[in-house]
Amino acid sequence: MKRSHIRFFHHKKWSTPIVVVIILALILLFTLIFSNPSSSIRPKSSTPLSKSNLFSAKAEILPELPRLAYLISGTKNDGVRIKRLLQAVYHPRNYYLLHLDLEASDSERLELAKYVKSEVVIREFGNVKVVGKSDLVTYKGPTMLASTLRAIAILLKLPKNWDWFINLSASDYPLLTQDDILHIFSYLPRDLNFLEHSSNIGYKEFSRVRPIIIDPGLYHMKKSGVFWAKEKRSMPASFKVFMGSEWVMLSRSFLEFCIWGWDNLPRTLLMYYTNFLFSLEGYFHTIVCNHKDYQNTTVNHDLHYIKWDNPPKQYPINLSLEHFEDMVQSGVPFARTFATDDPVLDKIDKDILRRSHGRFSPGAWCMGSSALGNDPCIVNGSPDAVKPSSGSRSLEKLVLKLLDTENFRSRQCK
């Protein structure tokens, strides 16, 4: 799966036999073209690619690059972290919506907006927005879900269609370049939804589903804890509850269904999850698995590297240098959580993203020279060009494993 928008060859000494081979290859090529003129065009498919036709894509017309829509969220004192994360995941082809919740100060929010407005590259492509009127977000309550749905609605109004929505927090960081991610996902059907999910919720039935909570963030201006009702509710009978990771990569078509809701299921479940603890860990999962048009589009993975204590606590452990090699080998595009300015972030910048401090991760769209410490992204080329690195192979391996016939259908909405 090597994209040929930009190719780099290692030249060797040419000889006469090579010229003969080239002539023979051209004769064979013209023979194939005139005998089967449509053989190089790959029709769009709504089913995952198998190993055979995924690798054979090298010889066919390259698929169109996807466009990703990122939501990057943070709270008080997260402005600098959001700026660094934006620089790490930036690509002119994508969209980015930055949200500092209401607990952050106006000055911090203004500082972030000033950076976006002053950055020459961002101003030229116009693909980064900062939420001006912020939401009050209670992590345990439904206000987190409400803020995410609002962000999706904003992104759906943007002029150019995007293919997938990805939510990140200020404590996330990429493990692959955007060139690698765009390259690999260009070969996938655009209706796939990546989210970890299961109906086998175990202890969460009594800690999440049956309890009834009230989030004061729905009607107050200051953050506080959720209230717990004395009563418990029974398990729903009209739909099946699914839960999983709150970190998702969801298709535009599915999110249009969730926002516009031509079926009543998204609205019904939104009201149900209003009194649900950690509602973002179940809302999209329950919708996608309870609707016949989307339950076969799920890929059971959240595309994140996350490390938990044993036994698991409420929050994952902070990743550090000792986890670096394991993260790289995982093949996932993102990891969390990281402490502010942890040294492992600098190592990711240097070894994976090739990003200098305060600059964007360079990609094929960066046409300037890096000599004498210059920023290559000051001079930009086509946003439709990518130059995948060797890191794309690990993501390719992961995707092939997830879409393998033995793993794909058997892990959908179970």
C-alpha positions as CSV (number, residue, x, y, z in Angstrom):
1,M,0.0,0.0,0.0
2,K,2.5,2.6,-1.2
3,R,1.0,5.8,-2.5
4,S,2.7,7.1,-5.6
5,H,1.7,10.8,-5.3
6,I,5.3,11.4,-4.5
7,R,7.9,8.6,-5.2
8,F,11.5,8.5,-4.3
9,F,13.7,5.9,-6.0
10,H,17.1,4.6,-5.1
11,H,19.0,4.8,-8.4
12,K,21.3,2.1,-9.5
13,K,23.5,1.8,-12.6
14,W,21.4,1.2,-15.7
15,S,22.4,-1.4,-18.3
16,T,21.1,-2.6,-21.6
17,P,19.2,-5.6,-20.2
18,I,17.1,-3.1,-18.1
19,V,16.2,-1.2,-21.2
20,V,15.0,-4.4,-22.9
21,V,12.9,-5.2,-19.9
22,I,11.3,-1.8,-20.0
23,I,10.4,-2.2,-23.7
24,L,8.9,-5.6,-23.0
25,A,6.9,-4.2,-20.1
26,L,5.6,-1.3,-22.2
27,I,4.4,-3.8,-24.9
28,L,2.7,-5.9,-22.2
29,L,1.1,-2.7,-20.7
30,F,-0.4,-1.6,-24.1
31,T,-1.7,-5.1,-24.7
32,L,-3.5,-5.1,-21.3
33,I,-4.9,-1.6,-21.9
34,F,-6.4,-2.4,-25.3
35,S,-7.6,-5.8,-24.3
36,N,-9.4,-4.6,-21.1
37,P,-9.6,-0.8,-21.0
38,S,-11.4,-0.7,-17.7
39,S,-9.2,-3.1,-15.7
40,S,-7.2,-0.3,-14.0
41,I,-10.3,1.4,-12.5
42,R,-11.4,0.1,-9.1
43,P,-15.1,0.5,-8.4
44,K,-16.1,1.9,-5.0
45,S,-17.1,-0.7,-2.5
46,S,-19.0,-0.6,0.8
47,T,-17.3,-3.7,2.1
48,P,-13.8,-3.9,3.6
49,L,-10.9,-4.7,1.4
50,S,-9.5,-8.2,1.7
51,K,-5.7,-8.7,2.0
52,S,-5.4,-9.6,-1.7
53,N,-7.2,-6.6,-3.2
54,L,-5.8,-4.3,-0.6
55,F,-2.2,-5.0,-1.6
56,S,-3.1,-5.2,-5.3
57,A,-4.2,-1.6,-5.1
58,K,-0.7,-0.6,-5.9
59,A,-1.2,-1.5,-9.5
60,E,-4.5,0.4,-9.9
61,I,-5.5,4.0,-9.9
62,L,-4.9,5.5,-6.5
63,P,-8.0,6.1,-4.4
64,E,-8.9,9.7,-3.4
65,L,-7.5,10.8,-0.1
66,P,-10.0,11.1,2.7
67,R,-10.6,14.3,4.6
68,L,-10.6,14.1,8.4
69,A,-12.5,16.3,10.9
70,Y,-10.8,16.6,14.3
71,L,-12.3,17.8,17.6
72,I,-9.5,18.7,20.0
73,S,-10.9,19.4,23.5
74,G,-9.4,20.7,26.7
75,T,-10.1,22.5,29.9
76,K,-8.3,25.0,32.3
77,N,-4.6,25.3,31.5
78,D,-4.8,23.1,28.4
79,G,-4.3,25.9,25.8
80,V,-0.6,25.2,25.3
81,R,-1.2,21.4,25.1
82,I,-3.9,21.9,22.5
83,K,-1.6,24.1,20.4
84,R,1.1,21.5,20.5
85,L,-1.3,18.7,19.6
86,L,-2.7,20.8,16.7
87,Q,0.8,21.3,15.4
88,A,1.4,17.5,15.7
89,V,-1.7,16.4,13.8
90,Y,-2.1,19.3,11.4
91,H,-2.6,18.7,7.6
92,P,-4.0,21.3,5.2
93,R,-6.5,18.7,3.9
94,N,-8.2,18.2,7.2
95,Y,-10.5,20.3,9.5
96,Y,-9.8,21.1,13.1
97,L,-12.2,22.4,15.8
98,L,-10.6,23.5,19.0
99,H,-12.6,23.7,22.2
100,L,-11.5,24.9,25.6
101,D,-14.4,24.4,28.0
102,L,-16.0,27.0,30.2
103,E,-13.6,26.3,33.1
104,A,-10.7,27.7,31.0
105,S,-10.2,31.5,31.3
106,D,-11.3,33.9,28.6
107,S,-7.6,35.0,28.3
108,E,-6.5,31.4,27.6
109,R,-9.2,30.9,25.0
110,L,-8.3,34.3,23.4
111,E,-4.6,33.3,23.3
112,L,-5.5,30.1,21.4
113,A,-7.6,32.0,19.0
114,K,-4.9,34.6,18.4
115,Y,-2.4,31.8,17.6
116,V,-4.8,30.3,15.0
117,K,-5.4,33.7,13.5
118,S,-1.7,34.6,13.3
119,E,-0.4,31.4,12.0
120,V,0.4,31.9,8.3
121,V,-0.3,28.4,7.1
122,I,-3.6,28.1,9.0
123,R,-4.7,31.4,7.7
124,E,-4.0,30.4,4.1
125,F,-5.9,27.1,4.3
126,G,-8.6,28.3,6.7
127,N,-9.2,24.8,8.2
128,V,-8.9,25.5,11.9
129,K,-11.7,27.0,14.0
130,V,-11.8,27.8,17.8
131,V,-15.1,27.6,19.6
132,G,-15.8,31.1,20.9
133,K,-18.8,30.4,23.1
134,S,-17.6,27.5,25.1
135,D,-19.6,24.7,26.8
136,L,-19.5,23.8,30.4
137,V,-18.4,20.2,30.5
138,T,-18.7,17.7,33.3
139,Y,-16.5,14.7,32.4
140,K,-18.8,12.1,34.1
141,G,-22.0,13.7,32.8
142,P,-24.0,14.1,29.6
143,T,-22.5,17.7,29.0
144,M,-19.5,15.9,27.5
145,L,-21.8,14.3,25.0
146,A,-23.7,17.5,24.3
147,S,-20.4,19.3,23.6
148,T,-19.3,16.6,21.2
149,L,-22.6,16.7,19.3
150,R,-22.4,20.4,19.0
151,A,-18.9,20.1,17.6
152,I,-20.0,17.6,15.0
153,A,-22.9,19.9,14.0
154,I,-20.4,22.7,13.5
155,L,-18.1,20.5,11.4
156,L,-21.0,19.3,9.3
157,K,-21.6,23.0,8.2
158,L,-18.1,23.4,6.8
159,P,-18.0,23.8,3.0
160,K,-16.0,20.8,2.0
161,N,-17.3,17.4,2.9
162,W,-15.1,15.3,5.3
163,D,-15.1,11.6,5.6
164,W,-14.4,10.7,9.3
165,F,-14.7,12.5,12.6
166,I,-12.0,12.0,15.3
167,N,-12.2,13.2,18.9
168,L,-9.0,13.9,20.8
169,S,-8.3,15.5,24.2
170,A,-5.4,17.7,25.2
171,S,-3.7,14.6,26.8
172,D,-3.7,12.7,23.5
173,Y,-0.8,12.6,20.9
174,P,-0.3,11.0,17.5
175,L,1.9,8.0,16.9
176,L,1.8,8.4,13.1
177,T,2.1,11.2,10.6
178,Q,-1.0,12.5,8.9
179,D,0.5,11.4,5.6
180,D,0.6,7.8,6.9
181,I,-3.0,8.0,8.3
182,L,-4.5,9.6,5.1
183,H,-2.6,7.2,2.9
184,I,-3.8,4.0,4.7
185,F,-7.4,5.2,5.2
186,S,-7.7,6.2,1.5
187,Y,-8.1,2.5,0.7
188,L,-11.0,1.9,3.1
189,P,-14.7,2.3,2.6
190,R,-15.9,5.6,3.9
191,D,-18.8,4.2,5.8
192,L,-16.7,2.3,8.4
193,N,-17.0,3.3,12.1
194,F,-14.1,2.7,14.4
195,L,-15.3,2.4,18.0
196,E,-14.6,-0.1,20.7
197,H,-17.9,-1.6,21.8
198,S,-19.6,-4.5,23.5
199,S,-23.0,-5.5,25.0
200,N,-21.2,-7.6,27.6
201,I,-21.0,-4.8,30.1
202,G,-20.5,-6.8,33.3
203,Y,-20.2,-4.7,36.4
204,K,-21.1,-1.6,34.4
205,E,-24.8,-2.6,34.5
206,F,-24.9,-1.7,38.2
207,S,-22.4,1.2,38.1
208,R,-23.4,2.9,34.9
209,V,-26.7,1.6,33.4
210,R,-29.0,1.2,36.3
211,P,-28.0,4.3,38.4
212,I,-29.7,7.6,37.5
213,I,-27.6,10.8,37.7
214,I,-28.2,14.5,37.1
215,D,-25.5,16.7,35.7
216,P,-25.7,20.2,37.1
217,G,-23.7,21.4,34.1
218,L,-26.9,21.3,32.2
219,Y,-28.3,24.3,34.1
220,H,-25.4,25.8,36.1
221,M,-22.5,28.0,35.0
222,K,-19.9,26.4,37.2
223,K,-18.6,22.9,37.1
224,S,-19.5,20.5,39.9
225,G,-20.0,16.8,40.5
226,V,-23.0,14.9,39.3
227,F,-26.0,14.2,41.6
228,W,-27.1,10.6,42.2
229,A,-30.8,9.6,42.5
230,K,-31.9,7.1,45.1
231,E,-33.9,5.1,42.6
232,K,-32.5,2.6,40.1
233,R,-33.8,1.9,36.6
234,S,-34.2,-1.4,34.9
235,M,-32.3,-2.5,31.8
236,P,-34.0,-1.1,28.6
237,A,-36.3,-3.5,26.6
238,S,-36.7,-1.5,23.4
239,F,-33.0,-1.4,22.6
240,K,-29.7,-3.1,23.7
241,V,-27.1,-1.1,25.6
242,F,-23.6,-1.1,24.2
243,M,-20.6,0.5,25.9
244,G,-16.9,1.0,25.1
245,S,-14.3,3.7,24.6
246,E,-15.3,7.3,24.2
247,W,-12.5,7.8,21.6
248,V,-13.9,7.2,18.2
249,M,-13.4,7.6,14.5
250,L,-16.9,7.9,13.0
251,S,-18.1,8.2,9.4
252,R,-19.8,11.3,8.2
253,S,-22.9,9.4,7.0
254,F,-23.4,7.9,10.4
255,L,-23.0,11.2,12.2
256,E,-25.4,12.9,9.8
257,F,-27.9,10.3,10.9
258,C,-27.2,11.1,14.6
259,I,-27.5,14.8,14.2
260,W,-30.3,15.1,11.7
261,G,-32.1,12.0,13.0
262,W,-34.6,11.1,10.3
263,D,-35.1,8.0,12.5
264,N,-36.2,8.7,16.1
265,L,-33.5,6.4,17.6
266,P,-30.8,9.1,18.0
267,R,-33.2,11.4,19.8
268,T,-34.6,8.6,22.0
269,L,-31.2,7.5,23.1
270,L,-30.1,11.1,23.6
271,M,-32.8,11.5,26.2
272,Y,-32.0,8.1,27.7
273,Y,-28.3,9.0,28.1
274,T,-29.1,12.4,29.7
275,N,-29.1,10.6,33.1
276,F,-26.3,8.2,32.3
277,L,-22.9,8.2,33.9
278,F,-20.1,8.7,31.3
279,S,-22.7,8.9,28.5
280,L,-20.1,9.4,25.8
281,E,-18.9,5.8,26.4
282,G,-22.3,4.4,25.3
283,Y,-24.3,6.9,23.1
284,F,-22.8,6.3,19.7
285,H,-22.1,2.7,20.4
286,T,-25.8,2.0,21.2
287,I,-27.1,3.9,18.2
288,V,-24.8,2.2,15.7
289,C,-25.5,-1.3,17.0
290,N,-29.3,-0.9,17.2
291,H,-29.8,0.3,13.7
292,K,-29.8,-2.1,10.8
293,D,-28.2,0.4,8.4
294,Y,-25.1,0.9,10.5
295,Q,-24.6,-2.2,12.7
296,N,-22.5,-3.8,10.0
297,T,-20.2,-0.8,9.6
298,T,-18.5,-1.1,12.9
299,V,-14.8,-1.9,13.5
300,N,-14.3,-2.9,17.1
301,H,-11.2,-0.7,17.9
302,D,-10.8,2.9,19.2
303,L,-7.4,3.4,17.3
304,H,-5.7,4.5,20.6
305,Y,-2.9,3.1,22.6
306,I,-4.0,3.2,26.3
307,K,-2.3,1.6,29.2
308,W,-4.2,0.6,32.3
309,D,-3.3,-0.4,35.8
310,N,-4.0,-4.0,36.9
311,P,-6.7,-4.1,38.1
312,P,-7.9,-1.1,36.0
313,K,-8.6,2.2,37.8
314,Q,-11.0,4.9,36.6
315,Y,-8.3,6.6,34.6
316,P,-5.4,5.2,32.5
317,I,-1.8,5.6,33.5
318,N,0.3,8.4,32.0
319,L,2.5,7.1,29.2
320,S,6.3,7.7,29.4
321,L,9.5,6.7,27.7
322,E,9.3,3.2,29.0
323,H,6.2,2.7,26.8
324,F,7.7,4.2,23.6
325,E,8.7,1.0,21.8
326,D,5.4,-0.7,22.6
327,M,3.5,2.3,21.3
328,V,5.4,2.3,18.0
329,Q,4.8,-1.5,17.5
330,S,1.1,-1.2,18.2
331,G,0.4,0.4,14.8
332,V,-2.4,2.6,16.2
333,P,-2.5,6.3,15.1
334,F,-3.0,7.8,18.6
335,A,-2.1,7.3,22.3
336,R,-3.2,8.7,25.6
337,T,-2.7,9.9,28.3
338,F,0.4,12.0,28.5
339,A,1.5,14.4,31.2
340,T,2.2,18.0,30.1
341,D,5.6,18.2,28.2
342,D,6.6,14.6,29.2
343,P,9.9,13.7,27.5
344,V,8.3,10.9,25.5
345,L,6.4,13.6,23.5
346,D,9.8,15.0,22.4
347,K,10.9,11.6,21.4
348,I,7.7,11.1,19.3
349,D,8.3,14.5,17.7
350,K,11.9,13.6,16.8
351,D,11.7,9.9,15.9
352,I,8.2,9.7,14.3
353,L,6.8,13.0,13.4
354,R,10.1,14.7,12.5
355,R,8.6,17.8,14.1
356,S,10.7,20.7,15.5
357,H,9.5,22.6,18.6
358,G,6.7,25.0,17.8
359,R,6.3,23.8,14.2
360,F,3.9,21.6,12.2
361,S,4.7,18.0,11.6
362,P,6.2,18.1,8.0
363,G,4.5,16.2,5.3
364,A,4.5,16.1,1.5
365,W,2.6,19.3,1.5
366,C,5.7,21.1,3.0
367,M,7.8,22.2,0.0
368,G,10.4,24.5,1.7
369,S,13.9,23.7,2.7
370,S,14.8,22.6,6.2
371,A,18.4,23.6,5.8
372,L,19.9,25.9,8.4
373,G,16.9,25.2,10.7
374,N,14.3,26.6,8.3
375,D,10.7,25.5,8.6
376,P,9.8,23.5,5.5
377,C,6.1,24.1,5.9
378,I,6.4,27.9,5.4
379,V,6.4,27.0,1.7
380,N,3.4,24.7,1.0
381,G,2.4,22.7,-2.0
382,S,-0.6,20.6,-2.8
383,P,-2.7,19.3,0.2
384,D,-3.5,16.3,-1.9
385,A,0.1,15.0,-1.8
386,V,1.2,12.5,0.7
387,K,4.5,10.8,1.4
388,P,3.9,7.7,3.6
389,S,6.8,6.7,5.9
390,S,7.7,3.2,7.0
391,G,5.4,3.8,10.0
392,S,2.4,3.4,7.6
393,R,3.2,-0.3,7.4
394,S,2.3,-0.8,11.1
395,L,-1.0,0.9,10.6
396,E,-1.6,-1.2,7.4
397,K,-0.9,-4.4,9.4
398,L,-3.4,-3.3,12.1
399,V,-6.1,-2.5,9.6
400,L,-5.6,-5.8,7.8
401,K,-6.0,-7.6,11.1
402,L,-9.1,-5.7,12.1
403,L,-10.8,-6.2,8.7
404,D,-9.8,-9.9,8.4
405,T,-12.8,-12.0,7.8
406,E,-12.2,-13.9,11.1
407,N,-12.1,-10.7,13.2
408,F,-14.4,-8.2,11.4
409,R,-17.9,-9.7,11.4
410,S,-17.5,-11.8,14.5
411,R,-16.7,-8.7,16.6
412,Q,-19.5,-6.4,15.3
413,C,-22.1,-5.4,17.9
414,K,-21.7,-8.5,20.1
